[in-house]
Amino acid sequence: MYPDLSYFFHDLWGAQPDNWTSIFKTYGLFLVLAILAASQILYWQLKRKASEQLFQPATVETTIGQKPTWKDYAYNAFFGFLLGFKGLYAAQHFEQLQRNADEVLLSLAGSWTGGILGALLFAGLKGWDAYRLRNSQPKTRTVEIFPHDRIGEITLTAAISGVVGAKLFYIFEDFSTFLEHPMKTIFSGSGLTIYGGLIGGFIAVSWYLRRNRIPLVPVLDAVAPALIVAYGIGRLGCHFSGDGDWGIIASAQPSWWFLPDWLWSYDYPHNILREGIPLEGCQSRYCMHLGEAVYPTPLYETAMAFAIGGILWQAQKRFHTPGLVFFLYLTLNGLERFWIEKIRVNSQYDLGFLQATQAEIIATLLFVTGLSGMIWMWRTGVKRTETNK
């Protein structure tokens, strides 16, 4: 496993682990890759739907050559302050940054000297822009903007709200830990629930689309393959970092199994949670592996997510009823997650008549919603076709 890049380079070149590259955490890198992949796929899908005239462009006036306002100076100064405040503090506490980057970057501690210098620098850069534009005359022009031209804003909105939603769901799921360590729980980089991220992102992006008068349903169809592919990439981050999203203890490998042994069972050496028993001869920071091999469920989910992504991509070309692809995504997503929970390690809720994990409950709701939505959309499409005859 690779808790951070130093362990990857150790396997690749034999470099000593826990060096300066340990500040780059594996799960965080895969999370960034997931966001970038989702953004690119969504861009392609929105652009294709714009070519099919499912979106009408918004007319926006832009001004070129306008001198910075006091708000521009304030925003730049604030951004520079944050970079300097945390950047200089991180440099001064580099060993702590290597051990646990979350404690350094997501805490309230920082360097006021670095913050002030950063604010002055970035405000000065904006002042340099004003100096260059001192003799220019602002020009206003009207441009047409389609949804795919707003992909940066949509991605940023989804990413921030997704992290907030994921954190809130984690707090709800493990409320006792939050009560014991509220600030540590909030500002920790760990403890992110995927469905909380999806719900938080959905609410925020829906608000953004409504504010900009962009129809919601075609965007939901476009985002479906992006979400499931990003989910699969995120699960790779879970696997390679060994963050605990593994399965139950694996049963004996059957004789018919023809794939590599580690796809049936894995003991997650150097896992980031440091769970299990010590690795013989290991002297690095992460020296534990599971005493009994478990099912590598993140890899199973990645394979299923990519397969679902391919199905949804092809469905975009075949299904012309708005909303049908998104409801198909909900159905397949719920089905996949419900069954993987059967071999995953997770806490269960006692509902009296049955025991179920939070993911099983939400997955069931997604499946029922998706299947009902598909039937409703299909019947609506059939009636519309018959009416037009």
N, C-alpha and C positions, 0 to 999 in steps of 0.2 A: 504494500500500500504506500501511498505517497501523501502524507499529511500536508506537505508543502513541496516546493520545487527542489529543495536540497536533496530530498530522498529520491526524486526522479533522476537527478544528475548523478547521485551515488550509484544507482543501478546502471545508468548509461555510461558513465566514465570512471566510476570508482571514487568520485570526489567524496570527501568527508561530509556526512550530513550535518544539519544544524548550522550551516554557514550563513552568510548574509542573504542568500537566496531564499531562506526559510521565511522571509517576510511575505513571500508570495504563496498564499494558501491555495491548495488544490481546489477545494470546493468553490472558493470565490472566483477562481479563474474559469471554472466550468459555468458558474452562474453568469458571468459576463458573456461567455460564448453563447449561452442559451438566449440571453437577451438580444445579442447581435443577430443570431440566426432567426429568431422570431421576427425581429424588425425587418430583416431582408425578405423573408417569405411573405410577410404582411404587405410590404411595399409592392412585390410582384403581383400579389392577388388584387390589391386595390387598383393598381395601374391597369390590370386586365379588365376589371369591372368598369373602370372609367372608359376604356375603349368600347365596352359593350353598352355605354350610355346609361349605366345604372346610377351614375352620380352626375349632378349638375355642378359646374364650377362656381366658386364664390368669387365675386369681384372685389378686389382689395386695392386700395390706394397705398403706394409706397413712396417714400421720399428719400431721394439719394442726395448725399452731400449736406445733410442737416447737422448742425453743430450739436455737441452733447448738451443735454440738460443737466440740472442738478441731480435728477434721479439717476441718470447714467453714472455720474460720479459716485453717488451713494452706493449703487449696486456694485460697481467695480471695487470700491473701497471695502465693502462688506465681504465680497468674495476673496479679495486679497488678504483681508484680516483672517478669515477662516483658514486659508492655505498656510499663512505664516504662523498662526496660532497653533495649529496641529503639526505642521511640517517641522518647525524648529524643535518643538517638544519631542516629536518622534525621533529626530536626529540625536537629541540629547539623551534619550532613553532607548537607544537602539537595541540593547540586550533584552529589555522588556518587550520591545516591538517584535523581536524574533520569537520570544516565548509565547506571547499572546497579543497579536495585533489588535484584536477587538478591544482589549483593556486600554490600549493607548489611543486608538483612533476614534472609538465610540464613547469614550469617557468625556467628562466635562473639564478635565485637566488640559492645560496648554501653556504656551509661552506668550505672555503679553508683549514682550519685546518683538518676537517674531510676528505677532499679529499686527502691531503698529507699523512695523517696517513693510509688511505685506500690503497693508491698506494704503500707505503712502506710495508704494511702487505702482499698484494698479490704478490708483487715482491719477498718478502722474502719467501713466500710459494713456488714459482717457484724455488728459490735458494735452498730450502730444497730438492726439487725433484732432482736437479742437484747433491747435496751432496750424496743422496742415490744411485745415478747411477754412482758414481765416479769410481767404479771398474768393472762396467758391460760393456760388449761388445755388441753393437747394432746388432740386427738380423733382416734381411729382408726376408719377405715371400710374396707370391703372393696369393691373395684371389679373389673370384668372388663375385661381388656385384650386386644385383638385385634392381630395383626401390623401392621395399618396404623396403630395407635396408637403403634407403636415406630418409625415411619418416620424420625424424627430420629436415633435411635441407629443404625439400619441404614445411613442415608446417611453419617453420620460415620465409621462403621467401614469402609464401602466406599471412601470418599474417601481416608482416611489410608493404608489398606493398599494401595489402588490406586496412590497416588503412590510408596510404598515399592517395590512390585513393579515399577512402570515404571522406576524408577531402577536397581534391581538388574538388570533385563534390559538396560538401556542399558550398564551397566558390563560385563556379560558380552559384549555385542556389540562393545564398543570397549574391551577390557581394557588395551590398550597405553596409551591416554590416561589411564585410571584409575591405572596404575602410575606415570606421569609426574607427574600432579597429583591425588593421591587425595582430599585435603580439598576442593579446588576442584570436583572432579567430584561429590562427594557433596552438597555444599551449594549447588551451582549449581541454578538453577531450570530450566535447559535440560536436554536429554537425557532425555526420557521416552518409553518404548516402550509403545504402546497395548496390545499383547498381554501385556506384563509387568504392566500395570495391571489387566487383566481377570483374570489368574491370581491376582495378589495379592489383589484384591478378592474373588474367589470363595472362596479359602481362608479369609480372615478372616470373611466373612459366613456361610459354612457353619458355622464354629465358633460364631459368635454364635447362629445359629438352633438349633443342637444344644443349646447351653447353655440356651436359653430354651424348649426342647421345641416348636419350630415345625417342621412338616414341610417338608423341603427342596424336593421336586419341585414343589408348587404355587407356591412362591416363585420357582423358576427360570422357570416359565411366565410368571409375572407380570412378572419383571424383563427378559425378552427384548426387548419393544418399547422399554422404557426405555433399555436399553443401546445399542441401535442408533441411536435418535434422539439420545442424548447424543453418540455417536460422530460423527454427522453435524454436530452443532453444534460439536464440537471441531475438526473438519476446516475449518469456516469460520474458526475462529481461526487455523489453519495458513495458510490462503489470505490472509486480510487482514493478517496480520503478515509474511507472506513468510518463513516459518521454514525453508525448504529442502525441504519435503515436496512439491516440484513434480515434474513429469514430465521425460522426456527431450526433446531438441530436437524441436519439432513439424515434421512434414512439411508440404509445400505444401497450403494449404487447398483442398479440392475444390470444384468448381463447384456441387455440389448443396447445399452447406452454407448453411442459411437462418438460423441463429442468429447472435447477435452475434460479431464476430471474436475478442473476448477470451475466448470460451468454447472456441475452437479453439487459440489460442496466446496466451501472455502473457509479458511480460518482467519482471514483478515490480519496478516502480520503488520505491525507498525500502525495499527488503527489509531485514529486521532482521539478516540475516547479513552485509550489506554486500558481497555477491558481485556480480561482473560488472564493468561499466565505469562511469565517472563520468557522472552526469546533467548535461547542459549547463546552466549557470547556477544550479545548486543550491548553496546555502551552509549547509544544515542538517546535522545529525549523520548522517543516513542519506541518502546521495547516490549510491547505486549502483543500477544495473538490469542485468539479464542481457543480454549481448551478442547472444544469439540467443534468440528466443522459445521457450517450452516449453509442453507440455500442462499446463493448470491442473488437475492430477489431484485436488487437494483438493475442488474444486467437483464433479467427477464423483463422488467418493466421497460427498459430502454428498447429492447427488441420489439415488444408489443407496441410501444409508442411510435416507433419509426414505421412499423407496418400499418398502423392506423393512419399515420400521416400520409402514407402513399395512397391508402384508400380514399381519404378525404380529398387529396389532390386530384385524383381521377374523378371523384364525385362532382367536383366543381365544374367539370366539363360536361357531365351527363345530366345533372339535376339543374333545372332552370326555375324551379319554384323557390322564391326567396325564403330563407330560414331553414330549408330542408337539410343542408349540409351541416349547419350548426347543431341542429337537433340530432343528427347522426353522430356528431362528435360527442355530445353529451351521453348518448346511448353507449357508444363504444368505450368511452372513458370510464363511465360508471361500471360497465361490465368488467373491464380490465382490472380496475382497482379493487372491486369487490372480491374477485377470485384470488388476487395476489395476497390479500389480507389473510387468507386461509393458511398461508405458510410464512407470514411475517410476524416479527415480534412487535407487539403493540399493546397498550393498555386498553381494557374493555370496560364498557359501561354496563351495569346491571339494570336492565329494564324490567325486571320482574319475570316476564314470560320468556325472555331470552337475553343473552349477553352478546354485545356487539361493540366493535371499535368505532371511534368517531368517523374514521374513513369509510367503514362499511355502511354506516347510516347515511352519510352524504353521498356515497357511491350509489346506494339504492335510490335515493331521491333523484340523482342525476339520470340514472337509467330510466326510471318511471317517467320523469319529465321529458327526456329525450324521445323515448318510444311514443309517448302520448303526442308530443309535438310533431313527430314524423307522420303519425296516422292523421292528425288533424290537418297538417299542411298538404298531405297527399290528397285527402278528400276535398279540401278547398281547391286544389289545383284541378282535380277531375271535374268538379262542379263548374269551375270557371271555363274549362275547355268545352263542356257541354253547352254552356250558355252562349259561347261565342260561335257555336256551329250554326 
